[in-house]
């Protein structure tokens, strides 16, 4: 999932003036502004060697998350977390890991409490070849049921029990870029891209896929009947031999006429390869490059655009530190308060720990954002740790 507070701090100066009016204190009565200024930790793993890697918010105070623990030996161990009410509780993963295998390409997504999907692949390395199997499971509100799949998933958009789109990350039986579930079977669809990396939907007739084509950003739209390529701005430097390469990695559908996509622009300057973050905005008619100061913030910190979600009030949250409200103002989100390290206490060293988010979700019907990720400390072998966390941020509105 990426951008810790140590990185975000470097961009504060670049747009401090434009955010000063938006960084109000907790408990503000102004509903147009965020009421919290930092992430609040709702769950911290007991294990000091793991992370929360994905989540799906299904309703107010209800959701699922995917967490892991990294043992000293053997494959990474996974389990689920389920929230009903105010508390996240451990739940068993409804998948059994084959001997000698490891999980990969695991994804959670949902359209409601009775329609939660879990995708996972198992990779097994033998002495002669590489083997892989994939599984999709659906929670119907009472139990998990298996759905047969023959492909790995790189991203998924769940709209209904009979309307699921999944980007194909690898399959031995189909080379389709995109698979669609209609409640009975999967059908393949090709996209006019070299590679699609992310999906976002405002509804069954307004779905976007983004990635790259010919080393430049590619955006594709589904109107309920057909996928069509939509022209997007290119990113090329005027210098000769700059070897420009731009790709889109995530997309946030705020509304039908308000869609944002984020990526990176890699180019060569002299003998050095450089990366800058990029963003495009869809206004209902065309894609345009992001305005300043958002463009400035992303160029200085490309990882900010790795993950994003809408805030329920016309804006969006990026990574683990940036909130852009509907009026265009930027707000910094402070890291959560430190947690106990391996000692079981919050030591002086623990106060230097980092918070990294791997997935963001807007809680349906609210202005609250949930973040899956970890808090970690990288100092010495005796104090290193990484605890999985689920954090929340109230975006106002």
JOQUI-V746977 format. One record per residue. N is the residue number from 1. RES is the residue in three letters. PHI is phi in whole degrees, 0 to 359 (none if undefined). OMEGA is omega in whole degrees, 0 to 359 (NA if undefined). BURIAL is # if it has 9 or more other ideal C-beta (glycine too) atoms within 8 Angstrom, else .. Layout:
n=N res=RES phi=PHI omega=OMEGA burial=BURIAL
n=N res=RES phi=PHI omega=OMEGA burial=BURIAL
//
This chain:
n=1 res=UNK phi=none omega=NA burial=#
n=2 res=UNK phi=none omega=192 burial=#
n=3 res=UNK phi=262 omega=183 burial=#
n=4 res=UNK phi=281 omega=182 burial=#
n=5 res=UNK phi=297 omega=179 burial=#
n=6 res=UNK phi=294 omega=178 burial=.
n=7 res=UNK phi=277 omega=183 burial=#
n=8 res=UNK phi=295 omega=180 burial=#
n=9 res=UNK phi=302 omega=182 burial=.
n=10 res=UNK phi=292 omega=183 burial=.
n=11 res=UNK phi=257 omega=183 burial=#
n=12 res=UNK phi=301 omega=183 burial=#
n=13 res=UNK phi=300 omega=186 burial=.
n=14 res=UNK phi=298 omega=182 burial=#
n=15 res=UNK phi=222 omega=181 burial=#
n=16 res=UNK phi=298 omega=183 burial=.
n=17 res=UNK phi=296 omega=183 burial=.
n=18 res=UNK phi=281 omega=181 burial=.
n=19 res=UNK phi=257 omega=187 burial=#
n=20 res=UNK phi=302 omega=181 burial=.
n=21 res=UNK phi=284 omega=184 burial=.
n=22 res=UNK phi=259 omega=184 burial=#
n=23 res=UNK phi=269 omega=182 burial=.
n=24 res=UNK phi=277 omega=183 burial=#
n=25 res=UNK phi=277 omega=179 burial=.
n=26 res=UNK phi=297 omega=178 burial=.
n=27 res=UNK phi=85 omega=179 burial=.
n=28 res=UNK phi=299 omega=178 burial=#
n=29 res=UNK phi=273 omega=181 burial=.
n=30 res=UNK phi=274 omega=184 burial=.
n=31 res=UNK phi=290 omega=179 burial=.
n=32 res=UNK phi=280 omega=183 burial=.
n=33 res=UNK phi=239 omega=176 burial=#
n=34 res=UNK phi=300 omega=179 burial=#
n=35 res=UNK phi=271 omega=175 burial=#
n=36 res=UNK phi=252 omega=177 burial=.
n=37 res=UNK phi=247 omega=181 burial=#
n=38 res=UNK phi=217 omega=172 burial=#
n=39 res=UNK phi=287 omega=176 burial=#
n=40 res=UNK phi=248 omega=182 burial=#
n=41 res=UNK phi=277 omega=178 burial=#
n=42 res=UNK phi=262 omega=179 burial=#
n=43 res=UNK phi=211 omega=175 burial=#
n=44 res=UNK phi=228 omega=184 burial=#
n=45 res=UNK phi=291 omega=175 burial=#
n=46 res=UNK phi=292 omega=180 burial=.
n=47 res=UNK phi=280 omega=177 burial=.
n=48 res=UNK phi=271 omega=182 burial=#
n=49 res=UNK phi=223 omega=181 burial=.
n=50 res=UNK phi=182 omega=182 burial=#
n=51 res=UNK phi=202 omega=167 burial=#
n=52 res=UNK phi=259 omega=193 burial=#
n=53 res=UNK phi=255 omega=180 burial=#
n=54 res=UNK phi=199 omega=177 burial=#
n=55 res=UNK phi=205 omega=176 burial=#
n=56 res=UNK phi=221 omega=176 burial=#
n=57 res=UNK phi=273 omega=186 burial=#
n=58 res=UNK phi=257 omega=180 burial=#
n=59 res=UNK phi=193 omega=177 burial=#
n=60 res=UNK phi=299 omega=180 burial=.
n=61 res=UNK phi=64 omega=173 burial=.
n=62 res=UNK phi=216 omega=179 burial=#
n=63 res=UNK phi=183 omega=179 burial=#
n=64 res=UNK phi=233 omega=177 burial=#
n=65 res=UNK phi=220 omega=179 burial=#
n=66 res=UNK phi=247 omega=184 burial=#
n=67 res=UNK phi=234 omega=178 burial=#
n=68 res=UNK phi=221 omega=172 burial=#
n=69 res=UNK phi=225 omega=183 burial=#
n=70 res=UNK phi=257 omega=182 burial=.
n=71 res=UNK phi=285 omega=178 burial=.
n=72 res=UNK phi=297 omega=179 burial=.
n=73 res=UNK phi=224 omega=178 burial=.
n=74 res=UNK phi=90 omega=183 burial=.
n=75 res=UNK phi=289 omega=175 burial=.
n=76 res=UNK phi=299 omega=182 burial=#
n=77 res=UNK phi=263 omega=182 burial=#
n=78 res=UNK phi=242 omega=172 burial=#
n=79 res=UNK phi=209 omega=179 burial=#
n=80 res=UNK phi=258 omega=169 burial=#
n=81 res=UNK phi=237 omega=182 burial=#
n=82 res=UNK phi=234 omega=179 burial=#
n=83 res=UNK phi=245 omega=169 burial=#
n=84 res=UNK phi=227 omega=187 burial=.
n=85 res=UNK phi=101 omega=186 burial=.
n=86 res=UNK phi=256 omega=190 burial=.
n=87 res=UNK phi=237 omega=172 burial=.
n=88 res=UNK phi=272 omega=180 burial=#
n=89 res=UNK phi=236 omega=181 burial=.
n=90 res=UNK phi=292 omega=174 burial=.
n=91 res=UNK phi=224 omega=182 burial=#
n=92 res=UNK phi=288 omega=175 burial=.
n=93 res=UNK phi=288 omega=183 burial=.
n=94 res=UNK phi=279 omega=179 burial=.
n=95 res=UNK phi=225 omega=177 burial=#
n=96 res=UNK phi=255 omega=181 burial=.
n=97 res=UNK phi=282 omega=179 burial=#
n=98 res=UNK phi=292 omega=180 burial=.
n=99 res=UNK phi=299 omega=179 burial=.
n=100 res=UNK phi=79 omega=182 burial=.
n=101 res=UNK phi=249 omega=175 burial=#
n=102 res=UNK phi=225 omega=177 burial=#
n=103 res=UNK phi=284 omega=174 burial=#
n=104 res=UNK phi=208 omega=178 burial=#
n=105 res=UNK phi=46 omega=180 burial=#
n=106 res=UNK phi=266 omega=183 burial=#
n=107 res=UNK phi=218 omega=173 burial=#
n=108 res=UNK phi=244 omega=171 burial=#
n=109 res=UNK phi=203 omega=185 burial=#
n=110 res=UNK phi=204 omega=172 burial=#
n=111 res=UNK phi=248 omega=179 burial=.
n=112 res=UNK phi=174 omega=183 burial=.
n=113 res=UNK phi=301 omega=181 burial=#
n=114 res=UNK phi=257 omega=179 burial=.
n=115 res=UNK phi=211 omega=180 burial=#
n=116 res=UNK phi=248 omega=182 burial=#
n=117 res=UNK phi=245 omega=176 burial=#
n=118 res=UNK phi=236 omega=177 burial=#
n=119 res=UNK phi=249 omega=178 burial=#
n=120 res=UNK phi=204 omega=173 burial=#
n=121 res=UNK phi=243 omega=175 burial=#
n=122 res=UNK phi=241 omega=180 burial=#
n=123 res=UNK phi=252 omega=181 burial=#
n=124 res=UNK phi=229 omega=180 burial=#
n=125 res=UNK phi=258 omega=176 burial=.
n=126 res=UNK phi=253 omega=181 burial=.
n=127 res=UNK phi=289 omega=185 burial=.
n=128 res=UNK phi=251 omega=185 burial=.
n=129 res=UNK phi=209 omega=183 burial=.
n=130 res=UNK phi=245 omega=181 burial=.
n=131 res=UNK phi=239 omega=179 burial=.
n=132 res=UNK phi=213 omega=175 burial=#
n=133 res=UNK phi=230 omega=182 burial=.
n=134 res=UNK phi=232 omega=181 burial=#
n=135 res=UNK phi=219 omega=170 burial=#
n=136 res=UNK phi=237 omega=179 burial=#
n=137 res=UNK phi=232 omega=182 burial=#
n=138 res=UNK phi=236 omega=175 burial=#
n=139 res=UNK phi=269 omega=184 burial=#
n=140 res=UNK phi=260 omega=182 burial=#
n=141 res=UNK phi=102 omega=180 burial=.
n=142 res=UNK phi=233 omega=181 burial=.
n=143 res=UNK phi=203 omega=178 burial=.
n=144 res=UNK phi=272 omega=177 burial=.
n=145 res=UNK phi=237 omega=183 burial=.
n=146 res=UNK phi=273 omega=173 burial=.
n=147 res=UNK phi=241 omega=184 burial=.
n=148 res=UNK phi=290 omega=174 burial=.
n=149 res=UNK phi=222 omega=178 burial=#
n=150 res=UNK phi=234 omega=181 burial=.
n=151 res=UNK phi=212 omega=171 burial=#
n=152 res=UNK phi=270 omega=186 burial=#
n=153 res=UNK phi=243 omega=174 burial=#
n=154 res=UNK phi=258 omega=173 burial=.
n=155 res=UNK phi=198 omega=184 burial=#
n=156 res=UNK phi=215 omega=174 burial=#
n=157 res=UNK phi=232 omega=181 burial=#
n=158 res=UNK phi=258 omega=181 burial=#
n=159 res=UNK phi=253 omega=181 burial=#
n=160 res=UNK phi=195 omega=178 burial=#
n=161 res=UNK phi=302 omega=180 burial=#
n=162 res=UNK phi=247 omega=180 burial=.
n=163 res=UNK phi=211 omega=181 burial=#
n=164 res=UNK phi=229 omega=177 burial=#
n=165 res=UNK phi=246 omega=181 burial=#
n=166 res=UNK phi=223 omega=175 burial=#
n=167 res=UNK phi=282 omega=183 burial=#
n=168 res=UNK phi=281 omega=178 burial=#
n=169 res=UNK phi=260 omega=180 burial=#
n=170 res=UNK phi=153 omega=181 burial=.
n=171 res=UNK phi=201 omega=177 burial=#
n=172 res=UNK phi=270 omega=185 burial=.
n=173 res=UNK phi=243 omega=180 burial=.
n=174 res=UNK phi=217 omega=175 burial=#
n=175 res=UNK phi=251 omega=177 burial=.
n=176 res=UNK phi=297 omega=180 burial=#
n=177 res=UNK phi=289 omega=189 burial=#
n=178 res=UNK phi=220 omega=178 burial=#
n=179 res=UNK phi=242 omega=180 burial=#
n=180 res=UNK phi=236 omega=178 burial=#
n=181 res=UNK phi=258 omega=182 burial=#
n=182 res=UNK phi=254 omega=181 burial=.
n=183 res=UNK phi=102 omega=180 burial=.
n=184 res=UNK phi=232 omega=185 burial=.
n=185 res=UNK phi=207 omega=175 burial=.
n=186 res=UNK phi=264 omega=175 burial=.
n=187 res=UNK phi=237 omega=184 burial=.
n=188 res=UNK phi=267 omega=178 burial=#
n=189 res=UNK phi=221 omega=177 burial=#
n=190 res=UNK phi=262 omega=179 burial=.
n=191 res=UNK phi=245 omega=178 burial=#
n=192 res=UNK phi=281 omega=177 burial=#
n=193 res=UNK phi=224 omega=169 burial=#
n=194 res=UNK phi=284 omega=176 burial=.
n=195 res=UNK phi=200 omega=174 burial=.
n=196 res=UNK phi=256 omega=186 burial=#
n=197 res=UNK phi=247 omega=186 burial=#
n=198 res=UNK phi=207 omega=178 burial=#
n=199 res=UNK phi=234 omega=172 burial=#
n=200 res=UNK phi=206 omega=184 burial=#
n=201 res=UNK phi=222 omega=168 burial=#
n=202 res=UNK phi=264 omega=181 burial=#
n=203 res=UNK phi=168 omega=184 burial=.
n=204 res=UNK phi=296 omega=179 burial=#
n=205 res=UNK phi=248 omega=179 burial=.
n=206 res=UNK phi=210 omega=184 burial=#
n=207 res=UNK phi=237 omega=180 burial=#
n=208 res=UNK phi=240 omega=169 burial=#
n=209 res=UNK phi=233 omega=182 burial=#
n=210 res=UNK phi=228 omega=179 burial=#
n=211 res=UNK phi=180 omega=179 burial=#
n=212 res=UNK phi=212 omega=175 burial=#
n=213 res=UNK phi=210 omega=183 burial=#
n=214 res=UNK phi=53 omega=176 burial=.
n=215 res=UNK phi=65 omega=177 burial=.
n=216 res=UNK phi=222 omega=183 burial=#
n=217 res=UNK phi=303 omega=178 burial=#
n=218 res=UNK phi=230 omega=176 burial=#
n=219 res=UNK phi=233 omega=183 burial=#
n=220 res=UNK phi=228 omega=185 burial=#
n=221 res=UNK phi=239 omega=175 burial=#
n=222 res=UNK phi=247 omega=183 burial=#
n=223 res=UNK phi=260 omega=182 burial=.
n=224 res=UNK phi=101 omega=180 burial=.
n=225 res=UNK phi=234 omega=188 burial=.
n=226 res=UNK phi=212 omega=173 burial=.
n=227 res=UNK phi=273 omega=181 burial=#
n=228 res=UNK phi=228 omega=176 burial=#
n=229 res=UNK phi=288 omega=178 burial=.
n=230 res=UNK phi=241 omega=182 burial=.
n=231 res=UNK phi=303 omega=179 burial=.
n=232 res=UNK phi=229 omega=177 burial=#
n=233 res=UNK phi=301 omega=177 burial=.
n=234 res=UNK phi=261 omega=179 burial=.
n=235 res=UNK phi=236 omega=180 burial=#
n=236 res=UNK phi=222 omega=177 burial=.
n=237 res=UNK phi=275 omega=183 burial=.
n=238 res=UNK phi=288 omega=182 burial=.
n=239 res=UNK phi=293 omega=176 burial=.
n=240 res=UNK phi=293 omega=178 burial=.
n=241 res=UNK phi=61 omega=179 burial=.
n=242 res=UNK phi=281 omega=176 burial=#
n=243 res=UNK phi=52 omega=184 burial=.
n=244 res=UNK phi=295 omega=179 burial=#
n=245 res=UNK phi=214 omega=183 burial=.
n=246 res=UNK phi=235 omega=180 burial=#
n=247 res=UNK phi=216 omega=177 burial=#
n=248 res=UNK phi=258 omega=188 burial=#
n=249 res=UNK phi=241 omega=178 burial=#
n=250 res=UNK phi=210 omega=181 burial=#
n=251 res=UNK phi=214 omega=180 burial=#
n=252 res=UNK phi=235 omega=179 burial=#
n=253 res=UNK phi=266 omega=179 burial=#
n=254 res=UNK phi=282 omega=178 burial=#
n=255 res=UNK phi=198 omega=182 burial=.
n=256 res=UNK phi=298 omega=180 burial=.
n=257 res=UNK phi=252 omega=180 burial=.
n=258 res=UNK phi=212 omega=181 burial=#
n=259 res=UNK phi=234 omega=181 burial=#
n=260 res=UNK phi=238 omega=176 burial=#
n=261 res=UNK phi=229 omega=189 burial=#
n=262 res=UNK phi=229 omega=181 burial=#
n=263 res=UNK phi=194 omega=181 burial=#
n=264 res=UNK phi=226 omega=174 burial=#
n=265 res=UNK phi=241 omega=179 burial=#
n=266 res=UNK phi=254 omega=180 burial=#
n=267 res=UNK phi=209 omega=182 burial=#
n=268 res=UNK phi=254 omega=177 burial=#
n=269 res=UNK phi=231 omega=187 burial=.
n=270 res=UNK phi=69 omega=179 burial=.
n=271 res=UNK phi=258 omega=188 burial=.
n=272 res=UNK phi=245 omega=173 burial=.
n=273 res=UNK phi=265 omega=184 burial=.
n=274 res=UNK phi=239 omega=176 burial=.
n=275 res=UNK phi=241 omega=171 burial=.
n=276 res=UNK phi=230 omega=177 burial=#
n=277 res=UNK phi=280 omega=179 burial=#
n=278 res=UNK phi=226 omega=177 burial=#
n=279 res=UNK phi=211 omega=176 burial=#
n=280 res=UNK phi=232 omega=178 burial=#
n=281 res=UNK phi=239 omega=175 burial=#
n=282 res=UNK phi=263 omega=183 burial=#
n=283 res=UNK phi=257 omega=182 burial=.
n=284 res=UNK phi=100 omega=181 burial=.
n=285 res=UNK phi=232 omega=182 burial=.
n=286 res=UNK phi=203 omega=174 burial=.
n=287 res=UNK phi=271 omega=176 burial=#
n=288 res=UNK phi=229 omega=177 burial=.
n=289 res=UNK phi=291 omega=185 burial=#
n=290 res=UNK phi=296 omega=176 burial=#
n=291 res=UNK phi=282 omega=170 burial=.
n=292 res=UNK phi=284 omega=6 burial=.
n=293 res=UNK phi=270 omega=180 burial=#
n=294 res=UNK phi=301 omega=179 burial=#
n=295 res=UNK phi=301 omega=180 burial=#
n=296 res=UNK phi=297 omega=181 burial=#
n=297 res=UNK phi=298 omega=181 burial=#
n=298 res=UNK phi=289 omega=179 burial=#
n=299 res=UNK phi=296 omega=180 burial=#
n=300 res=UNK phi=279 omega=182 burial=#
n=301 res=UNK phi=220 omega=182 burial=#
n=302 res=UNK phi=302 omega=184 burial=#
n=303 res=UNK phi=292 omega=179 burial=#
n=304 res=UNK phi=302 omega=183 burial=#
n=305 res=UNK phi=271 omega=181 burial=#
n=306 res=UNK phi=294 omega=180 burial=#
n=307 res=UNK phi=219 omega=178 burial=#
n=308 res=UNK phi=205 omega=175 burial=#
n=309 res=UNK phi=204 omega=176 burial=#
n=310 res=UNK phi=289 omega=183 burial=#
n=311 res=UNK phi=258 omega=179 burial=#
n=312 res=UNK phi=82 omega=182 burial=#
n=313 res=UNK phi=226 omega=178 burial=#
n=314 res=UNK phi=94 omega=178 burial=#
n=315 res=UNK phi=239 omega=180 burial=#
n=316 res=UNK phi=206 omega=176 burial=#
n=317 res=UNK phi=242 omega=180 burial=#
n=318 res=UNK phi=242 omega=175 burial=#
n=319 res=UNK phi=53 omega=178 burial=#
n=320 res=UNK phi=243 omega=183 burial=#
n=321 res=UNK phi=208 omega=186 burial=#
n=322 res=UNK phi=229 omega=177 burial=#
n=323 res=UNK phi=239 omega=175 burial=#
n=324 res=UNK phi=254 omega=181 burial=#
n=325 res=UNK phi=277 omega=185 burial=#
n=326 res=UNK phi=299 omega=180 burial=.
n=327 res=UNK phi=275 omega=177 burial=.
n=328 res=UNK phi=92 omega=179 burial=.
n=329 res=UNK phi=286 omega=179 burial=#
n=330 res=UNK phi=255 omega=180 burial=#
n=331 res=UNK phi=234 omega=173 burial=#
n=332 res=UNK phi=276 omega=176 burial=#
n=333 res=UNK phi=257 omega=182 burial=#
n=334 res=UNK phi=288 omega=176 burial=.
n=335 res=UNK phi=295 omega=178 burial=#
n=336 res=UNK phi=293 omega=176 burial=#
n=337 res=UNK phi=296 omega=186 burial=.
n=338 res=UNK phi=297 omega=178 burial=.
n=339 res=UNK phi=245 omega=180 burial=#
n=340 res=UNK phi=291 omega=177 burial=.
n=341 res=UNK phi=270 omega=182 burial=#
n=342 res=UNK phi=295 omega=182 burial=.
n=343 res=UNK phi=286 omega=185 burial=.
n=344 res=UNK phi=85 omega=179 burial=.
n=345 res=UNK phi=233 omega=176 burial=.
n=346 res=UNK phi=267 omega=181 burial=.
n=347 res=UNK phi=274 omega=177 burial=#
n=348 res=UNK phi=300 omega=179 burial=.
n=349 res=UNK phi=294 omega=182 burial=#
n=350 res=UNK phi=297 omega=181 burial=#
n=351 res=UNK phi=288 omega=177 burial=.
n=352 res=UNK phi=260 omega=183 burial=.
n=353 res=UNK phi=292 omega=182 burial=#
n=354 res=UNK phi=252 omega=174 burial=#
n=355 res=UNK phi=247 omega=179 burial=#
n=356 res=UNK phi=233 omega=178 burial=#
n=357 res=UNK phi=264 omega=179 burial=#
n=358 res=UNK phi=248 omega=178 burial=#
n=359 res=UNK phi=199 omega=179 burial=#
n=360 res=UNK phi=237 omega=179 burial=#
n=361 res=UNK phi=217 omega=170 burial=#
n=362 res=UNK phi=280 omega=177 burial=#
n=363 res=UNK phi=286 omega=184 burial=#
n=364 res=UNK phi=306 omega=177 burial=#
n=365 res=UNK phi=76 omega=182 burial=.
n=366 res=UNK phi=226 omega=171 burial=.
n=367 res=UNK phi=245 omega=182 burial=#
n=368 res=UNK phi=258 omega=179 burial=#
n=369 res=UNK phi=253 omega=171 burial=#
n=370 res=UNK phi=255 omega=178 burial=#
n=371 res=UNK phi=235 omega=172 burial=#
n=372 res=UNK phi=263 omega=180 burial=#
n=373 res=UNK phi=176 omega=181 burial=#
n=374 res=UNK phi=205 omega=166 burial=#
n=375 res=UNK phi=245 omega=186 burial=#
n=376 res=UNK phi=214 omega=176 burial=#
n=377 res=UNK phi=223 omega=181 burial=#
n=378 res=UNK phi=236 omega=183 burial=.
n=379 res=UNK phi=237 omega=178 burial=.
n=380 res=UNK phi=224 omega=180 burial=.
n=381 res=UNK phi=298 omega=184 burial=.
n=382 res=UNK phi=277 omega=185 burial=.
n=383 res=UNK phi=243 omega=177 burial=#
n=384 res=UNK phi=302 omega=173 burial=#
n=385 res=UNK phi=201 omega=173 burial=#
n=386 res=UNK phi=211 omega=180 burial=#
n=387 res=UNK phi=255 omega=175 burial=#
n=388 res=UNK phi=290 omega=181 burial=#
n=389 res=UNK phi=220 omega=166 burial=#
n=390 res=UNK phi=238 omega=183 burial=#
n=391 res=UNK phi=244 omega=177 burial=#
n=392 res=UNK phi=228 omega=179 burial=#
n=393 res=UNK phi=216 omega=179 burial=#
n=394 res=UNK phi=266 omega=189 burial=#
n=395 res=UNK phi=269 omega=183 burial=#
n=396 res=UNK phi=76 omega=177 burial=#
n=397 res=UNK phi=127 omega=NA burial=#
//
